[in-house]
Amino acid sequence: MDKNKIVDYSEKVLEVRNLKKYFKVGVGKNKLVVPAVDDVTFDVYKREVFGLVGESGSGKTTTGRTIIKLYNPTEGSVKLNGITISAGYADHIENIKNIKKQAKIDILSLKASELQKLQLKEKAEKDIEYIRHELTFLIPKEKEELAKANLPLDEYKTKLYELKNQMKLDIETIEYDYNIEVEKIHQATLNKAETEMNKELEILRVNYERKVEGLKDSA
């Protein structure tokens, strides 16, 4: 006998387990769930000829379409050469519901002090984020003020150029004074922004520590 025609039961090609496909029909109170395929399980081995037999409307076509993923299965799984190609979603939905339910239980089971600490931490993080957000607007504003402060320096630079050509003054001395003025303006502007930020952070830190100490005393 030709070995190529013998069924090889050591190599499973198709594995169908507990396959279900339900359809929802109707609306409102008349909505029904119709089981087209209900808990079908079978295996097909290498070189095996397999056929589904049944009356008209028994679910043969729906089974085939579900296996090849024209329909998504309600439950069960389909494996081709050991690889899952289709699986039901009902169990996943149930798992998601259970996870949400357990999360609510865990939150309610927190002690009052722990919940207060958690809320306090969240508020502190929001306050810090607010300050960082404000700094994103403060820095450009400081740069704008710095640009305005540089206007007289630009005029001073122009005059310096004229003096070079007209009076031949001591250029090195004038440039030194110019650099000193620039450094003062830059430093003053940067110190202003840094001082404001440090004040806000210090206030936030002190308030946070006071609230934590209050929680410890009340525990």
Number of C-alpha atoms within 10 A of each C-alpha: 5 5 8 9 10 11 14 15 13 8 13 17 18 18 19 20 16 15 23 23 22 16 11 10 11 9 8 7 6 7 10 13 10 12 14 16 22 17 13 13 14 12 15 19 17 17 16 15 8 10 8 9 9 9 7 8 9 12 18 17 14 18 22 13 14 21 23 13 14 11 14 17 24 20 21 21 20 26 18 15 14 12 11 13 13 21 23 18 15 12 13 12 10 10 12 11 12 11 11 11 11 12 12 10 11 10 10 11 10 11 10 11 13 12 14 15 16 12 12 15 14 12 13 16 12 12 15 16 12 11 16 13 11 12 16 10 10 16 15 11 13 16 14 12 12 17 12 11 15 16 11 11 16 11 11 13 15 12 11 17 13 12 15 13 9 9 8 10 12 10 12 9 9 14 13 10 10 15 12 12 14 15 11 11 15 16 11 12 17 15 12 11 15 12 10 12 16 11 11 13 14 11 10 15 13 11 13 16 11 11 14 16 12 11 14 11 8 8 9
